[in-house]
Amino acid sequence: MSYISAGFFLIIAVTAVFYYLIPKRFQWWLLLGVSFIFYATYGLRCMGYIVFTIVTSYCITRIIAVQEDRRIRRRWLIAALVSNFGILVFMKYINFAIVNVNSVLSCFGGNENLKRIDLVMPLGISFYTFQMMSYVIDVYWKKYEPEKNIFKLALFGAYLPQLLQGPIGRFDRLAPQLLGGNDFDLKNIEYGAQRIAWGLAKKLILADRAYVFANAVFSDLDTYTGVYVIVALLLFSIYEYCDFSGGIDVVIGVSEIFGIKLDENFRQPYFSKSISEFWRRWHITLGTWMKDYVFYPVSVSKKMLSFGKKAKKIFGKTTGKVLPICLANLLIFFIVGVWHGAAWKFIIYGIYNGIIIAVSSLLKPYYAGLAKKCHINTESKGWKVIQIIRTFILVNIGWLFDGCATAGQAFKAMGAVFFRFRLSVLTDGSLYRLGLIKRDWQILIVAVIILFISSIMKEKGIKLRDFVAERPLLVRWLIYLVLIFATAPFGYVGSTTEFMYAQF
């Protein structure tokens, strides 16, 4: 059942009614039941995987909590990580491995190809695995005591709104809200409806339209080159942001209806002045997960500290200090690339981002010296705008690996930018032959302008939601209704795609 279907919102509405009618001590039971029923609608075959993750996380954390021997505690932690990440790796990457093994065998004249395995990908496996493993690691680190009620832990792992695409929650922040119960508050309903409407507008008005054109171009790079590729890339950038952040808006809005505040996952990422800042603003919960559970442990490991000491002796104090950080970042972005999908294009995408961040860190002192020599005021608004544009271009180059079918096609798209570069494409009506009519382009342009203005206001600290909520009751509900029903006349009339991250 899709997050943009009438059935989904009917379930949420009915659940919300009962949620506030029953005593608070039973509210979490209702959320647990609805969450698993929703999960079951995608197929009972997938239920075993999430149940396995919940059960192993529950049992192993209870064992870890009573163990004093550090070595035994570590063994149980490794068991939890290997078993759960092992399932994730097997389900997502076994066929990718088989394809590559077959390619290697064929190079040496091998005739017996390994057969692909027919697997049904468990719903939301990447998100609930990362979320539950953060809980296991935190218990191992003695950040908090393990949950003694397995059903309460199950709600944390399978909570309906965030099940498909995050954000990746932390037990100490999310569990008290899920389990403590909440009183009815009309403000939560208003804010939730407002956030849902905004998310649906992003998805149905902007993302679905942008995807049609971008997909048409990236699917036929022999025909469409030059300006077509540039326009397609810009539209794919809109699609990536509006689809993913729109889905998160819906998830956060639904949770707000129940009085539950999820972590924000986006903060105007296209206003970033560097790639590293971009990743602090884009998919924030994944970035913080990687920082807390991969970057910091790797950075302070004995081998990395030893490498840092040797690097300082060889390359000097400044470079030697940065090199271990660069290696840790490269590891993180390799994992980020692999996490995004079982294909070389995603691995290259992750390494691409990691290399840019590593090189930027190594050359930072030289950038500062060059700027000083050229008398560039790095704090001026003009320079910041240049940095934002530069970062936006680098981000869009990376999006080619996501938008194109293969890494080869992504490199082909890069080359296609320089061939048959005719600006007349923008005015001769050629753009209307790729799925979007003139009205679609007009709606896209107006919607992008509105999104851009609202993003600037957010960047300046203006809280639009509070401003609207302070209007008279009739006025603010009129605004909400306009937002909700705007998707009907202005939403894309073609086929609607599922949220992209619903497959993760």
N, C-alpha and C positions, 0 to 999 in steps of 0.2 A: 504493500500500500504506500503510495507516494506521499511525500510531505506537502505536495501541492494539490492533493486530491480532496474532493468534498468529503469523502469518507473519513479521511484523517482528521479534518477539522470538526466533523461531527463527533468522532470519538473523544477529541479533546474537550469539546463543549459539554458532552454528557458527563465525562469524567470530572470536569471542574464543578459541575452542579453537585454531584455526589460528594466530591472532595470536601466542599464547605458545609454539607449537610450532616456528615458523620462526625463523631467525636475526633479530636485531633490525634488521639493515640492510635486510631485505626487508619489514618490518612496514608501512612506509608505502605500499609498492606494493599490499599487500593492502587497506588502507583505501581507497586510490584506486580500485582495481578494484570493490570492493563499493559504494562511493559512487556511481560512474557507472552501475553495473548497477541499483541502487535507483532512481536518477533516471530511467533508461530505462523502468522499469516504469510510469511516469506518462505515457509517450508519447514516441516518438523525435522528434516534431515540435518539442519544446521544447529538445532538446539543443543545437541551433544557437545559441541565445541565450546560454547559460552558456559554451559554448565560445568564442563571440565575445568575451565579457567577459574571459575568461581570456587569450586570445591578444592582444587589444589591450592589456590591462594589462601583459602580459609584454613585448611589443615596445616599447611607449611608455616604460616605466620603464627599459628597457635603453638607449634613445636618450637619455632625460633624464640618465641617470647619466654619460654621456660628453660631454655638452654643457656648455661653459663659459659660453656666451652666455645671459644670464638671460632675454632676450626670446624666444629660441628654445625654451628650457626651458618657459617659460610657455605658449607656443603649443601645445606637445605636451601639456602638462597640460590645457589647455582642450579640445584634441581628444579626450582620453580622457574627460573629464567630459561633454562635449556628446554624444559618440557613445553612451556607456553610459547616462547619465541620459536621453538622448533616447529610447532604446529603452524605458526604464522608463516615461517620461511618455507616449509614444505608445501602448504596450500597455495602460496602465491608464486613460488619460484621453481617448483620441481619441473614443470613443463618447459620453462625458460632454460633450465639446466640441460634438459633432454635435447632440446633443439640445438644448443651449442655443442654438446657432446657429439651429436650426430654430424654437425658441421666439421668438427675436428676429425672424426672417423673417416668421413668422406674424402678429406684431404690426403689421407694415407691409404686410400683405396678400400676402405671398409664397406662391406655390402649389407651387413645386418644392422639396420637402424633400430634404435630404441623406440618403443611405442609411447606416444603421449598418453598420459593418464587422464581419464575423464573425471574431473572433480567439480563439485558444486561449492563455490566460494561462500563461506559463512558470512552472513550479514554483519558489517561493521567490525570485522575481526581485528583490523589494524588499530581502531580506536579503543575497543574494550580491552585488548591485550596490553597496550601501552598504559591505559588507565589503571588496570589491576596490578601490573608490575610495578608501577610507581608506589602503590599501596604496600606491596610486599617489601620493596627496598626501604621505604620509610619505616616500616616496622623493624626491619633488620638494623637500621640505623638508630633505633629506639626514639624515633621522633614522636611516636605515640603508641599506645597499647593496641593490640589487635582487636578487631570486632569479635565479640563472643557469639553473636547471633548470625548464623550463616545466611538467613533470609534478609537481614538488614544489609549484609555485605553484597548479597545478590542484587539488591536494588541499586546500590552504588555502581555495580558493574553493568547493569542492564537498563538503567533509567531511560525511559522511552525517548524524550526529545533529543538527547544528545547521542543516541545509540548509533545513528547512521553516519554522522559526520562531525562529531565533536560538539563543542570544544573538549579537549582532554582535561578532565577534572582531577582535583586532588582530594583525597579522602577527608583531610582535616578541615577543608573549606566547604565541601559539598555535602558530606554525610550528615552533619548537624542540621542542615536545612531540609534534607530529605526525610530525616527521621524524627525531627522535633515537632512537626506539625505547624500549621500556619492558620491564622485567623483571616477571615474575609476582609479584603481591603479593595474598595472600588478603584483606587489609584493603581493597584497592581493589574487589574483588568484593563484599565485604560492604557497603561504603559505597554502591557503585553499586546493588546490589539494594535496599537500604534507601531510597535516594532515588527509584528507579523506583516502588517500592511506594507511597511517600508521594504521588508525583505522580498515579499511577493512582487512588488513593483520593480525592484532590481532584477529579479529573475525573469518575469514575464514580459516586461516592457523593454528592458535593455539586453539581458544575457541571451535570451532565445533568439532575438533578432541578430545580434552580433555574431552568434555562432553560425547562423545560416550562411552568411557571406564568407566568413573565415574558412569554414569547412569546405565550401565549394572551391575556393582558391587552392587551399593546401592539398586537396584531393586531386588536383589536376595542374601540377606545376609545369607541365610541358606546354600548356595552353596559356596560363596566366602568369605573367612575369612583371618586372618593373613596378609600376605604381600599384597594380593589383595586389602584389605581395605586401607592400607597405601598408595599404589600406586594410588588408586582411589581418595583418599583424596588430595594427592598432585596435581593430574590432575584437580580435582574440584577447587582447589585453583587457578590454572592457568585459568580455565574456568571463574570463578567469576571475576577475575581481567581483563582478556583480553576481555571478552564479554562486561562488563559494561564500562570499560575505552575505549574500542574500539568504542563503540557506542557514547560515549561522544566526542571522537576524530572526528568522522564523523559529529556530530552536530556542534562542534566548527569550523571544516573545512568549512562546508557549510556556516556558518555565516561569516567567514573571507572572503569568496568570495564576499559577499555583503558589506564588510568593517565594519562588526559588531563584536566586541570583547566580547565574553561571558566569564564568570568567569570559571577559571579552577576548575575541580572537583576531580582531583587526583594529588598526589605528591609523587611518589615512596613509596606507603604505606607499602610494605613488607620490607622496610629498617627501620621500626619503632623500637624503643627500649622499648616501653611500649604500652599497649592497648590504653591508653588515647592519646598517640602520633599517634597511628594507626588511630584513629577516627578524628584526625586533618589532616590526609593525605588522608583518604578514604571518598568518597562522601562528599567533603568539604562543598558544599553549603547547604546540609541537616544539617551537624554539626553546621555550623554558624547560620543557621535558628533556631535550637534548643537552641543554646547558647544565641542568642539575644532576642528571643521571649518567651522562657520557663525558661532557667536556671537563667538569670539575674533577671527577674521579681519575680520568686519564691524565689531566694536567698535574695532579699531585701524586701520581704513582711513582714508585721508586725509579723505574726505568726512565720515565720522562724527566724527573728531577736530575738524574745522572746525565741524561742527554743534554739538558740545559746547562749544566756545569761545563761539559766538554765544549759545547757550542760557544760559550762565553770566552773560553780560552782561545778558540780557533778564530772566531768571527768578531770578537769584541763584546763588550758588555751589552750594548743596545741590541744588536742583531741577535746575539746569543739568547737574550731574554725573550725576544719575539718568536724565534724559530719553534720552540715547543708549542707555543700557542697556535702557530700556523699549522703544525702537524695535527694538533687536536681538532682544529677547525676543518681541516681536510677530511679527517675521519668522520666528523659529524655530518658533513655535507655529502660524503659518500653514502652514509646511512640514510640521509634524507632522500637522496636520489633513489636508492633501492626501495625505500619505503613507498615512494610514489608509484612504483610499478615494476613488473618483471620485464624489462626491456633495456637494451643498451642506451637508448635515447635518454632514459631517466638517470642512468648511472652517469652519463656524460653531463647531463643537466646539473646533477649534484656536484660533480667535480668542477664544472665550469664556475659555479658560485663559490666553491671553496678556494679555487685558485685566485679568483679576483680578490677575495677577502684577504688571503694570505699575502699576495703581492702588495695590496694596499697597506697592510700592516708593516711589511718590510720596508716599503718606500716612503712611509709617512714622514720620517725626518727629512728626507730629500724634498718631498713636496713642500714642507714648511719652509725650507731654505730657499727653494726656487720661488715660492710666492713672495718671500721677503725681498729677494733680489729684483723681482719684477714689480715691486711696490703694489702688490695685490692685497686689498683689505679683505681677508677671508671672512670677516664678520659682516660685510655689507650685504644688503638684500640682493643686489645684482649678482654677486658671486654665489649666493645660496641658490638663486634661481638657476644659474648655470650648472651647479652641482645636481640639482633636482632633475634637470633635463638630461644630463649625462647619465645619471642613475636609471632614469626611465628608459633610456635607449639600451643600456646594458641588461636591464630586466627583460625588455622585449626580445632581445636576441635570445635570451634563455627560454622565453616562451615558445620559440620555434620548436624546441625539442619536445614540448608538450603538445603543441598543435599539430605537428606533422606525424605521419604514421610511423616513421622510422628515423633513426639518426641520419641515415643517408638522405632522406627527403628533407630533413632540417637543413643540412649543409647545402642541398640543392636550392632550397628557398633563399638561403643567404646569397648564393650566386645569382639567383633569378632577379634580385633587386637591381642589378646593374645591366640587365638586358631589356631591350625594347622598352626603354623608359620614356613613355609618352604621357605628358601632363594632360593632353587632350582627353584622356580617359575620364578625368574628373568632371568634364563638362559636356561630353558628347552622348551621354546616356548609356554608356557601356556598363556602368555600375548597376544599372537596373536589370541586367540580364542574369544576375546571379542570385535570384531568390527574393530580393528585396525591391519593392516598388518605391516610387517617389514618396508616398505617404510614410513608408517605413523609415526612410532616411530622415524625413522631417521630424518624426517622433524621436528617433535616435538622437538627433542633434539637440533637440530641446531637452530631452531627458538627461543627456550628458551634461548640459549646461547646469541644470538643476542639481544634479549630483555633485558637480564641481563646486558650485556655490555653497551647498550644504557642507561639503568636506572642508572648505576654507573656514566656514564658521566654526566647525568642530575643532579645527586646528588652532583657532584663536581662543578656544575655551568657551565658546557660546553653546550653552546647553539648550538645543532646540526643543527637546522633549519637555523640559521644565517650563520653557516659555509657553508652549502650547497648553500644558497642563494648568497654567495659571489663568488662562482665558475663562470666561463664563461657560457654564456647563453646556449650553446650547451651541456656542461657537466651537468649543473644542470637539464635541461629538460630531459636528458638521464637518470639521477637518478630518476626523477619523474616517467618517463615511466616504468622504471624497477620496482619501487615500486607498480605502478598501475597494471601492468600486471603480477607481481609475484604471485598474488592470483589465476591466471588461472592455471598454471602448478602445483602450490604447495598447492592450496586450497583443503579443504577436499572434496572428490568426493561423499560422502554419502549425506544424507539429511541435509539441512541447517536449523538451528533453528532461530526463531526471536530473536532479542535482548531481554534478560531476563527482563529488566526494562520497555519494551514497554507495559507490562500489568499493570503497576502501574498507 
